Amino acid sequence: MVAGSFSIEIESPVEAKRLWKAILDTHNLLPKQAPGLISGITLVQGDGGVGTIRHVNFTAANKDFSSVKEKVDLIDEANMVYCFSHVEGGLLGKKVASISYKVKFIPKVGGGSITTYTCDFDSLPGVPHDEAKIEEIKADTTGLFKQVEEYLIANPTLYC
């Protein structure tokens, strides 16, 4: 088993607080803003808070898997930190034994924000490190973020 981690940092003109509010509403926001990738998100258990399990269904655009169940592990309002992990589907059991994410929104002096995404994973025994796949995931994550960012810029009163 290989433990791995990667991070990305994205600078945005959108205020951290708006991005924070948007991530708390991803089950509603993402299917509308990324219908080419996400066909729907259903809350299986909970109301969006810590312990919530959501089922994310993907379109055929996601070539690796059709769905994943995610569990909300931490919501830290004061520090705008949101953590979740995959509990079923996705790459679990295929390439990884576990995978978790931490998203942090940091206000910038003068406006805008910096968002950091950190992904920690344990690959299954015998699965080699795949740097190309990690770079693809980073690019996809950044692309999805930019879609949400554009939507928030176009709708300046949303998530205020």
Buried (B, 14 or more C-beta within 10 A) or exposed (E): EBEBEBEBEBEBEBBBBBBBBBBBEBBEBBBEBBEEBBBBBEBBEEEBEEEBBBBBBBEEEBEEBBBBBBBBBEBEEEEBBBBBBBBBBBBBEEBBBBBBBBBBBBBEEEEBBBBBBBBBBBBBEEBEEEEEEBEEBBEEBBEBBEBBBEBBEEEEEBBE
